[in-house]
Amino acid sequence: MTSILDQPDILFPDVIRHNARFHGIKTAVVCGDDRLNWREFHLRTNKVANALVRAGLQKGDRVCFFMQNSMAAFELIWGTIKAGGVVSPLNVMMAADSLPAMIDNAAPRFIFVDSELAGAVDAVRGAVRNKPDIFYAESGAVEGWQSYVELVEAGSEAEYFPDLKLSDTMTVLYSSGTTGVPKGSEHTHAARHFYSLGCGPALRMDPYSVALCATPLYTNGTWITLLPALYLGGTVVLARKLTPQAWLELVARERITHAFLVPTQCIGIVERASPEYDVSSLQGILYGGAPMTSQTAAAMAKTFPNTRMYEIYGMSEGWCTLAYPEDRAHGRSSTVGKPVFGGDICVIDPEGRELPPGEQGELAGWSAGLMKGYLGDPQRTADIVWKGPHGRTYLRSGDIGYMDTEGFFFVNGRVKDMIISGGINVFASDIEEVFMQHPAVAEAAAIGIPHDKWGETPIVMVILRQGHQIDAVALKEWGNHRLGKFQRVSEVKFVDDFPRANYGKILKRVLREPYWEGRERSI
């Protein structure tokens, strides 16, 4: 019998509408001196949605954003989603030769750009084949650009109801290029709901949560705390790149309850923290995006003794684990936890056979937040697929790890980061962990370089802490004394910084390139 009851999909536009009605005067979003309550945010995003539809946007059209974190970017992104569009924030730090490739892949109807970044887009416009219909900048003063301020102000505040389904694409976020040409992960509304329903309760978020988003909107990690706060009617505080001092000041001023950080940010915050900053409001800090050393994790726990520390690990493509403070308290200091909200992870060997607990192999995962695939690239999508039990599709991570007998996962490093010296597998993370224990070392990155006898030999590149000095030979001897014979490095090399991707993740491929140029081995 056909039901007479309406059973609609609940989508993020419905969530914003709900929050405007029931949390209307409560602050929804803060960025610098700008702040909007939920009712104002609802009306502003309605204006964006109606303006875009009037300009020609149709359901499913993609819109690119080459913008820093700002109130304008936030309004434009959510207004686009309300209009039925697909949002694709682009990495403003990406190399110039990657930008045309991302725009071509996205094939956007429109592109929105900060005025100060319009020149970067203009410089590659000739190399873009799939040119957007309209280029929007804030002022529109740049030749060939229109003003998005004027566009939005002409929009109506009336509701717009596109025929959206949970299976429709909501976002396309591009990889940081750690393994070459950036890939666009296509996530549906349903997949993005997973972030709210899976991560929100795990982090103990509620309508009174205030989430600090100090990483860019073009990175997937930013959405992990952003979406639950938005979904629950909490408050989102956006910030551009912050100094450790500015982060601490913002936590104190806005009474932040939850924050996402990457390890490089944690290092700076620990060094700058002092009793002058009131961080008592902080209930939970989620960190991830790159490995956190045990020394930094311990320092964070000491700096924020009343704050729950969570570690998230996984793939931007849509599966993750979460390590709770209690997991570490029970003797598993290096675990990345267990799969979130009904997800699953298997450990597989190079032939795709599932391995039992305790055996190391490649981690492959599944969750309700899995991407539809890489936009326009079925081959690269197929390359990471592993068919698990019952035919379910898992995504291969490229990470080496294992599961213990109680279901906790541990990660040793990237498959491509493994150093094979004399036929023995050497994990770069083990070397880095040792050198990071030296008080003069701020960061360390171990790579394998060619060796005539052993095939590869490990070396470690080091950034020294400010004000510290040590001889490279002395540091090498110090580290090798604490490493196994097969792990010992042949050189310590001091550097000022590392090439980095999103979240400050070190691009080891770039570090290896000069050593392996002209050789058959893949880097």
N, C-alpha and C positions, 0 to 999 in steps of 0.2 A: 504494500500500500504506500502511495506517495505521501510523504510527510507534509503537513501544512505549515511546519515550522521553518523559519529561515535559519540556515546554518552557514553563515558566511565565513570566509577566511578572515582571521584577524591579522592585519598588516600594520606596518609601522605608521602609515598615515592615520590609521584608526587609533593607534596608541597616542599619537600627538593630540588628536582630537579629544580623546578621553582625558588626557592630562590637562588640557586647556579648560575642560569643563569642571574637573574635580580638584585640580591643583592650580587653578587659574592665576592667583596672585603670588604663587611660590616661584622662586627663581629657577629658571630652566637652564640658562646658559650664561656664562661669564667669560669675557675675553678682554683683558686689560681693564679699561674704564667703561667698557660697554657691557650692559647686562639686560637681559630680557626675561620677563616672567613667562609662564607657560601660555597664557592667553596672548601675549604679544608675539611670542615665537610662532604660535599657531597662525596668527593673522599674517605675519611677515612671510612665512613659508607658503601660505595661500597666495599671496601676491606674486611670489616667484613662480609658483605652479601655473597660475593663470597667464602670467606674462610669457612664459615659455611656450605654452600651448598656442597662445596668440601669435607667437613668432614662428610657429610651424612644428614644434616638437610633437611627435606621435609616440604612442605607447611602444616601449622597447627601444627607442632611439637612445644611443649612448651620448653622454656629455662628459667632456674632459675638463679637469680643473688643474691648472698649473699655478697653484696658490699656496702660500704659507698658511698656517693656522690663523684664522681670523673669524670675526662674527659674520662678515660677508660670505666667506667660504662656507661656513656652517649653514647659513640660511640658504645659500644657493644649492648646496648638496641635498638638503632635506626638502627643499621646494621642488627640485628635480624628481626626487623619489615620489613626492605627492602627485606630480604630473604624470607618473607612469614611466618616467625615464630611467635609464641605467647610469649610475654615477661611476666615473673612473678618475679618481685623483691621481695625478702623475707626480713622480718624484722630482722635485725641483733641484735636487743635487745630482741628477743623472747626467752622465757625459752627453755632450752635444750630439754625438753620432747615434746615441740610443733614442733620443727624443723623437725624431721622425719615424722610427720604427714603431714606437709605442703609439703614436698618433695614427699611423697607417693601420695598425692592428685594431685599434679601437674604432676607427672609421666614425668619428663623432659627428653628430648634427651641429653641435656648438662646442666652442672651447672658451672657458673663462680663465683669465690670467690676471695676476696682480700687475698693476701698471709698471712697477719696477722690473718685472720679469718679461714684459712684452717684447723687449729687444731680443731675448734669448729665443723666443718662438719665431720672431720675424727672421732671425738669422738662419733658421732651418726651414722656413716656409716653402722655399723652392724645392726642397728635397721631399716634401710630403706629397704623396700621391692622392690619398683620400682626404682632401682638404675639407675642413668643417664649412658649413654654409655661412656661419657668422662667427667672427672673432670678437670677443667681448673683453674689454679691460675696464678698470674702475672709472677712469675719467673719459675714455674714448677720445682723448686728445691725440693719440698716436694715429698716424695716417693708416687707414685700412681697418681700424678698430672702432667698434661701437661701445657706448657706455652701458655697463650693466646696472649702474645706479639709476640711469634714466629708464632702462628696461623694467626694473623691478617697481619703481615708483608709479609706473603707468599700469601696473597689474591690479586686478580686483582682489578684495579681501574675501570674496565669496568662496564657499567650499567648491572643490573640484573632485569629482569621483571617477577616476579611471577604472576600467574593468580589470583590476589586478588580481592575480592568483598567487598563492604561496610558491608555485612552481616557476613563476616569472623571475627573470634575472633582476637583481637589485644592484650589485656592484661588480666592477672589474678592477681588481687591484694587481699591479704589476710587481714582479719579483725585483729584488735589489740587483740582480745581475751577478750574483756570486758565482754562477756557473756559466756565464756568457750572456747571450741576448735575453733581455727580460721577457718573462712569460706573463700573460694576463689571466689570472684565476677568476673564473666566472662563478659567482655565488648567487643563489636564489634568495628570495625573501624568507623561505623556510630555513635555509642554512643559516642566515643571519639571526633568525629567532633563536637558534641553538645557542648563540653566544649569550643571549639574555637569559634563557631558561637553564642553560648548563652552567655558565660561569657566575651569574648573579647570586643564586642561592649558595653556591660553593664559597663565595667570597663574603657571604653574610651581608649582602647589600639589600637596602629597603628604600622606601620613598624619601627617607631623610638622608640618604647617602649623598655625599658631594665628591664626585670623581674628578681627579686632576689628570688631564690628558696633556702631558708635556712632550709627547712624541708626535710626529706629523700625521695628518689624516690620511696620507697615502700609504701608511704602514698598517699592516693588519693588526698588530699588537695594540694599537691605539683603540681599536674598536672593542677590545675585550672588556674594558671597564666602561667605555662610552655607552655601548648599547644597553647593558643592564641598567645603568643610571637613567637613561632616557626611557627605557621600557617601564621602569618602576615609578616614574615621576619624580626622580631625584634631580640633582643639579650637575651639569657638566661644566667644568672650568677648563677652558682652552688656553694654551700658552705656546708661544713660539719657543725656539731654542733657549733654554734657561741655563744660567750659571747655577752652580750648587747653592750659592747664597740666595739667588732670586727664587729658586725652588722652595727653600726653607721659609723665606718670607711669605711666599704665596700660600703655603700650607698653613702658616699661622694666621694670615689675614682672612682667608676664605674658609677656614676651619675645615680643611680637607679631611675626608674620612677614608678614601681609597685612592690609590695611585698605582700606575704602571710605570716601571722603570727598566732600563737596560743596565747590564753590569757596569759599563763605563760611567753611567750617571751615578750609580751607587758608590763607586770609588770616590768621586768628587764630593758627594754629599757627606759621606763618612768623614772625610778630611776637614770639611767646613763646619760641620754641626757643632753647636755649643748650646748651653742652657739659655742663652738669650732668645732663642727661637722656641716659641710655644707650639710644639707638635703633638700635644696631648690629644688632639682630635683624631689623629690617625689610627684607624682601626685595622686596616689591612694594606700591605704593600705587596703587589704582584710583580715579580721580576722574571725576565726571560728574553728571548731573542738571540742570546749568545750564552755560552757557558759561564757560570759564576764560580769563581774559585771558593774553596772552603774558607780561606782567610777573609775574603770580602763578605761572604755570607755571615760569618761569625761577627765581623765588625758591624754589619747592619743590625744584627740581633742585639748587640750591646748598645748601639746608638739609639735604637727604638725598642726598648725592653717591653713596652706595653702594646706593641703593634704586632699583629699576626703577619708572619712572613710566608708567602706562597711562591712556589716556583712553577712556572708553566713551561712546558716543552711540547713541541709538535711541529706541524707543517702549516704554513699559511694557507695551504690548499684545503685545510679543513678538519684535522683531527689533533687532539692534544691530550696530555696528561697534566695532572695537577698534584704537586707535593704539598701537603699540609704541615704546619709546625709540629703536630703530633707525630707525623711520620719520622721526622728527624730526631725527635726526642726519644724514639724507641730504637735508636742505634743505627738508623739508616741515613746517615748524614749526607750521602751523595746520591740518594734516590731522586728521580724526577717524578715519582709518584705512580698513580694509576690512571687509566683512561677516565675521562669525564663523562658523566651523564649518559650511561649506556653504550659508550663507545667500546672499541676493541682494538687490540694490538697483537700482532703475531711476530715472532722472530723467525726469520727464514734464512736458509743457506743460499749460496750462489745459484743453485739449480731450482730454487723456489720451493724447497721442502721445508715444512714447518719444523722448528727445533724445540726440544723440551726445555723446561726451566733449567737455568744454570749454564746453558750453552749459548755462546755468542754468535750473533748473525746480524743481518740487516733488519731494522724495525719497519714494519708495514702496518698502517692503521686505517681505521674506518670510524666514522661518526655521523651523526645527523647533520653535521655542519659541512659535509664534504662538498667540494666544488662540483659544478657540472662538467668542467674540463677547462683546458687552456683555450682561450678564445681563438678560434680560427686555426687551431693547431692540433688536430686529432692525433698526429703521429707522436708528438711529445707527450700528449696525454696518455697514449697507449704505452709509451716507454716506461711509465712509472706505475702501471697497473699490475697488481697481483691478485689473482682470483683465489680467495680464501675458502674456508669451510662453507658449504652450502651454496657455493657460487657467488658469494658476496664480493663486491669490488673493494679492495684495499689499495691504498697508495703507498708506494715504497718511498722511504724517507732519504735513503742514501746514508743513514747513520748506523753505526755499529753499536750494539748493546745486547742486553740480556734481561730476562725476567727471573726473579727468584721464586722460591716455592710458594710464597704468599701473594704473588701477583704484583709485586713492586718492580718497576723498571729502572734500569741503570744504562746510561749512555757513555760510551768510551770515545766517540768522535766520529768524524765523517769517514766514509769508505775511501774517498779520494785523499783524505788527510793521513791515512795510515801510511807509515814509513816501513818499508820492507827491507831490512838490513841483514844481509847474510842469511836470507830465508826466514828470518824471525819478524813477526809483526810487532811493530813499535807504535804505541798510541801517542800522538802528539800531545794530547791532553795530560798524560802522565808526566811528561817532561815539563810542560808549562806549569803544572801544579807545584812541582818542586821549586822551580826558579821563582815563582810568585811568593814563596815563603821568605825570600831574602828581603830584608827591610829596605834595600835601595831600589827594588824592582817595582814599578807601577803596573806594567803589563808585559806579557811574554807571548811569543808566537813561535812554535816549533814547526819546521818543515823538513822534508827530505830532499837532499841534493845529490847529484850523481857521484858515484864512487866506483873506481875501476875494479876493486876487489869485492866489495860488499854489495854492489848494485846501487844502494843508497846509503847515505849517512845522515844522521840528524844534525841540524844546527838550530840555534835558538836566537831569535831577534828580540831585543829588549828595549823598552822605554823606561828610563830611570825616573824615580820620583824627584820632584823639584827639590833642589838643594842637596841631593845625594850624588856622590861620586864613588866609583869603584873601577879598578882595572878589569878589562875584559877577560884576561887570562885568569885572574884571581877568581872572578865570578864563575868562569867555566869550571875551574877546579872545585869550587865550593859546591856547584850543582852536581858535577859528576861523582863527587864523593857520596852523594845521597841517592844517586840513580843506580839501577842495575847495570852490569857491564854492557849488556846489549842495548841499553838506552842512552848511553853516554854521548854527549854532543861533541862534535869536532870543532865547533866554533861558537863563540858568543859575539853577536854583532849588535852594536848600539844604533838605534834609530830614533828620530824625533817623533815620528808618528807612523801609523799603519794605513794603508789604503783600506777604506771602510765602505760597507754597504749600509742598508737600513739598520737601525738600532745600534750602530757602531760596530757591527759584526766585521771582523777582520777578513779581508779578501785574500785568502792564502793562495788562491790561483795566481793572483798578481805577484805575490812574493816569490812564487816558484818560477815564474816565467823566465827571468834572466838566466837561471841556472839550467833550465831544460830546453832552451831554444835550440832548434835544429836536431833534437833527439826524438826517437820514436815514441818514448813513453808519453802517455797522456798526462796533462797536468790538471 
